[in-house]
Amino acid sequence: MIISFLEPDNFRRTLTTIGAIVLVASVTLYLALPVAALFFRTTPELFFSSLYNPAVTAALWLSLTTSAISLGIVIVVGTPFAYVHCRNKYPGKMIVDTLIDLPLVLPPAVAGMALLVLYGRVGLIGKYLNMFGITLAFTTVAVIMAQIFVASPFYLRQAKSLFEQLDPSYEQTARTLGASPFRIFLTITIPLTASGLVSGAVMTFGRALGEFGATIMFAGNLPGVSQTMPLAVYVGLQGNFNIGLTVSILLVIISFTIMIAVRFLATREVQHA
């Protein structure tokens, strides 16, 4: 037995296996332990008592509402945009692709500053809106605008990829049968890409829900108006630690659920294909 283990091939195979186990365990623990520490830092009684705190419920309701509105706007506007963008060639298309992806690499604070400079009370557009009594910065609308700016690329990238991969013969066949472009889009294109679009929508919702930098820069941190869950965590660290901890755990649970949903949808899409 020992002689067999000491053979060069078996020895190298064993070392490779041990190295792989250590590598996987190290990466997994590095990512999982900080999240797990949140749950060990509190108790069920403390968690549920803090859950009913008005600051927590207000931040939770505001985050879920604004994220849902942001997602709805992204889907309604982004789906036809991605389809038109993929099905047509026009000058500057590469620039448009770059601008779509830019918020993914842009620091959130810079995104918030850009929105503030454009839509603030003395911004390039905001100063004209202010003449008509329309204020965007430091309102709930500003929260939605910030969420759309930073989260929409997740949906747009997914939609573009799906439309590009879709076999155009389906649409061409429907066109020869007399179907209008709009009907083809609703009855052929959307159903064939629905699973992937839902996956992109779930990721977009999760990104909007977790937005912090652009929100605090453009919408501020006003309780009941613009204080979303990530901002409530920030406030909790400066004041009531239990509130910050409770909101953090809520965000972990929601984020984990979102990722599980995305994995499930991706698995179903592969099986269907």
N, C-alpha and C positions, 0 to 999 in steps of 0.2 A: 504494500500500500504506500509506504513512504517512498520507496524507489520509484513507483509510478508517479507520485507527486513531484519528485525531483527531476523528472524528465523535462528537457528544455521546453517542449511544446506545451505540456501541462502547466509548467511553472509560469510561462508567459501568459497563458490563458487565465490562470488564477490571478496573477497580478493585474491583468486588464480588467477582470471582473471586479476586483476589490477597488481599483481606481475609479471605475465607473460608478460603483455604489457610493463611494466617498464623495465624488463630484456631485451626483444627483442629490444626495442627502445634504451636502453643504449648501448648495444653491436653494433647495427647498426650505431648509431651516432658516436661512438668511432672510428669505421673503416671508415666511410664515410666522416666525417667532414674534416680530413686532406687532403683527395683527392679533396673534393669540394673546399677547400681553394685555391688550385692551380688555379682553374678557376676564382675565385673571385679576385685573385691578379693581373690579367692582363686584357686587353681589346682585343676585336677582331682585332682592327687595329694594336695594338702592337704585338699581336700573329702572324698575317700574315706577318707583316714587318720583324719580327725576323725569321720567317719560311724560308725566302729566303736568310738568311745569309749563306755565303759559309761554315762556320763551322757547321751549322745545317744540311745543305743538304749533306755535306761530311759524317758526322756522321750517318745520316739516311741511306744513300746509302750503306755505309760500313756495318752497322748493319744488314740491310735486306739481303745483298748479302752473308755475312759470315754465317748468321743464316740459310739461305736457303741451302748453301753448306753443312753446318754441319748436317742439317736435312736429306739431301739426303744421305750423308755417313752413318748416323745412320740407316736409313731405309734399305739401300742396304746391309749393313753388319749385322745390329742388327736383322732383321727379320729372316733370316735363322739361325743365331746363337741361337735366342730364341727358335726356333722350334726344332733344334737339341738338345739343352739343355733340353727341356721339354720331348722329346720323348725317351731319352736315360738315362740309369743309369751308372754312372762312379765314380771312387774314387775321393773324394774331391769336389763333387757336391755342398755340403753345403758351402764349402769355396768359391766356385765360386759365389754362390748366395749372400754371404756376401760381396764379393768384388764388385759385381755389384751395391749393394745398398749403399756401403760406401760413394760415392760422395754426397749422399743425406744428410748425417749428418756431413760430413767433412767441416770445415770452408773453404770458397772459397780461402782465403789467403793461407791456407795450401796447397790446391790443386794447386795453382799457384806456390808456392815454390817447391812442389814436381815435377811439370813439368819442372821448371827451373833447378833443380838439376839433372834431368835426361837428358833433351834435350838442356840445355844451352851450350854456347861455351866451357865451361870447365866441362860440365856435364858428367855423366857416359857414355852416348851414344853420346851426342853432340860433345864431343871433337874428336871423330872419324869421325863424319860427317864433322866437321870443316876442317879436313885434305883434304877433297875432295871439299872444298869451299861451303859446304852446311850449311847455317845458318837458324835455326828455331826460336830461341828466338827473340822477339822484331820485328816480321814481321807480315804480315797479316795471314800467315799460322799459326802462334802461336795463333792468335785470334780464328781461326777455331778449333785448337787442344784443346784450353781451353774450348770452347763452347761444343765440343763433350764430353769432360771429365765430365763436370758438368751436362749436359742436357741429355745425353744418358740413364741414369737410368730411366727417366720418360717413355721413349718408351719401354725399355727392360722389365720393370716391367709389363707394360700393355700387351705387346706381350706375355710374359710368362703366365700371368693370362688367357689370351684368349685361348691360345693353350692348357693349362691344362684343361680348362672348356669345350673345344670342344669335342663332342661325337666322339670317335674313330671309331664308326661303319661306319660313312660316308667314312672315308679313307679305312677301311677294305673292304667295298663293292667295291670301285673303284679298289682296289688292286686285288680282285678276278676277276674283268673284264679285267685284263691285263694292267692296267695303271701303268706307271713307278712312282717311288717315286717323281721325279721332277715334273711330270705332275700332280700328286695328290696334291702336294704342291701349284702349281700355279692355278689349276682349282677347287680344293675343299677347301683346308685349307684357302687360302688367301681370296676368296670371302665370306666364311662364317664368317670370323673375320674382314672383311674390315672396317666396321663401327667403331669398337673398336680401330683398328690400326690407323685409321685417327684421332680419338680422342687423342690417345697417341702422334701422330705426331704433332698435334696442340699444345699440352702442351709442348712438347720438343722444338718446335720453339719458344714459348713464353719464356721458361727458357733460351734458348740460347741468345735470344734478350736482356734479362735483366741481363746477366752475367757481373759482375764488378770485384770482388776480384781476381779471377784466371787470368783474362785478364790483369789487370794492373800489376800483379806480373810477368807474363810470357811474355806478349806481349808489355808491356809498354803503353804509352799514346801519341803516335805520330800521329798528325793530318794527315788524309788521308791514314794512314798506319794501325794504331791499335786503333785509338780513336773512339770507338763505342759510341752509344747514352748515356749509363750510365756514361761513362767517360767524355763525353761532359757536362753532368749535373754537374759533380764534378768540371770541369774546370770553368764552368759558375758561380758557387758559389764563386770562387776565383777571377773572373774577371767581365765578363758581366753577370749580374744576369738575364737579360731578356732572354738571350740565354739558360741558365740553366733552366729557367722556361718554355720556349717554348718546349725544348726537354723533360722535365718532363711531360708536358701535352700530347705530342705526345705518350710517352710511356704508359701513363694512357689510352689513347684512344685505342691504339693497344692492350694493355693487356685486357681491358674490352671487346673488340671485340673477342679476343681469348677465353675468358671465356664464352662468350655468345655462341660462336661456339661449344665449348666443351659441354655445357649444352644442346644445340640443338641436337647434335649428340647422346648424352646419352639418351635423350628423344626418339629419333627416334629408337635407338637400343632396348629400352624397349618395345616400341609399336610393333616393328617388332617381338620381341621374343614372 
